[in-house]
Amino acid sequence: MPTASLPSLIFLWGFMGSGKTSLGKKVANRLGYTFQDLDHLIEEKEEKTVQEVFDDSGEGYFRLVERDVLHQTLEMKGGPFLISTGGGTPCYYDNASWMNAHGLTVYLRQKTGILVSRLTGQGGRPLIKRMPAEERADRIHEMITQREPFYLQAQRIVGPEKVSVGEILDKIEG
């Protein structure tokens, strides 16, 4: 059962590989919230995978669609919702301030080394997919550095030492 004092929208922020989806599903279940992944909502709207949207229309178009779908979360039925955002969502347009105004924002802050380890073997992420494996670590570090000021605008920050379901729940409920 959702806690009465919590908002109907909780947004999880963080870099790709930080656990927004895997941990988010568990946290949503424990809170009695419905889990939604913003990328999946975009895929439903566009009738394409995120990768296909990037390939066909570019990152600029993707970011416009992302903002529109994000704003449409206010109209979703069946909540309350815990929404896993894309890694870049808080960094574009007014998305960070919009999410702060319409729900509770939680940044899952992982150590850069952990993220690099998780992502260097994964070529499937749109922003690093076509990059040679030996260049991924530097690019990931660069992207985290660029995005961190946006992520730090979140109302709650979890990590980087403990990023667990219990820690996230403590931050959300506390």
N, C-alpha and C positions, 0 to 999 in steps of 0.2 A: 504494500500500500504506500503510495507516495506521501512524503511528509508534507503537511499542510503549508509549512513556511517556505518550501522550495518553489521556484518558478516553474511554469509549465514547459519551458525550454531550457535545456542545459546543452551548451556547446563545448565539445572537446577540441582543443587546439594542440598542435605540435607538429614537428617535422615528420616526414614520411618515415615509417618504421618505429615511431615512438610508442605505439600500442593503442592508438585511438580506437581502432576497430576491435581488436581482440580484448582489450581491457574494457572498452566502452560497452560491449555486449554484456559483460559480467556485471558491470556497475549498474547499467540500466535494469537488468533483471533484479538485482538486490534492492533497487529503489522502487521497483514497480513501474518503471517508465518503459515506453516503447522505444527500441533502438532504431535509429535511422542513420544511414551513411549518405552524406551529401553527394559523393561521387555516384552512388547508385541512383539517387534521385535525378541527377543530371543525365545518366545513361537512359533512364526511363523517358525523360522529356525529349532527348535527342534521338532516341532509338538507335544509339551507337555506343560503343565502349568509350571510355575517356580517351584511350589511346587513339581511337578512330577520329574523335573530335579534334584532338591535337593534330593528327596527321592531315585531316581533310581541311580544317579551317584555321589552325594555328592557336597559339596560346592566348592571343588577345581575344579571339572569339570565345574560347573556353572560359576566360575570366568574366566576360559579360554574362554568359549563360549561368555560370556559377553564382554570380551576384543575384540574378533574377530568381534562381531556384532557392537560394538562401532566403530571400525576402518572402518567398511563397511558403516557407515553413510556418509562418504565422497563421496560415489558413488551413493547415493540416488538421484532419479530424482523427480522433482516437488517441489523443495524448494523455498524459504529458509525454514529452519526447526528450531523449538524450540523443544529440546529433553529433556524429563524428564528422568533422569538417576535413576538407583537403588540406594538405600541408601549407599551401599558399593562400588559403581562403582569407585569413585575417590580414594579409599583406596587401590586398588590392582594394581599390575604391574606398568606400567608407565601411567596409565589412567589419573591422574590429570594433569600431564605435557602435555600429548598428547592432551587433550581437551583444555588446555590453548593455545597450539600452533595452533590449528585448528578452534577455534571459541571463542565465548565469554562465560565465565563461571560465573554463578550466584549462590551463596549459600543462600538458604532460611533458615536462622538461627532462630529457635524457642527455646523458653525457655524449659528446660528439663522437668519441671513440666507439661507444656502443652502437650508435647509429651507423657509423661508417662500416663497422663489422657486419651489421645486419643487412646493409644495403649494397655493399660492394659486390656481393655474390648475386644480387638481384638485378637483372637487366630490364625487368618488366615495367619499371616506373617511367612514365612519359618523359620526365625531364632529364633522366640519365640513361634511358634505354639505348640510344645510339652512340653513347660515349664509350670509348675504349675503357676496359676495366681498370687499367693503370691510372686513368685520369679521374676516376669516380671519387676517390677519397678527397682529393683537393677540391673538386666541385661541390661535394656534399658539405665540406667544411666552409667553403665560401658562401653557399646558400644559407646555412644555419646562421652564420655571422650577419648576413643581410636581413634575415627574417626575425632574429631574436628581439629587436626593438618592438616589433609588432606583437610577438608572442607575449612579451612582458606586460602588455596592456591588459592581459586577462585578469579577472577578478580573483582567481585562485590559481596558485602555482604549486604543482606537485613535482617533487624530485629536486635534483637529479639523483640523489642517493636511493630513495625509495619511490619507485613508481609501481604501485601495486593496487589491487582493488581496494584493500583496506585503507591505504593512504589516500586514495582518491575519494572514497566515501567520507573519511574524516574531514577532508578539505571542503567537500560539498556541504556536508551537514553541519560543519563547525563554522 
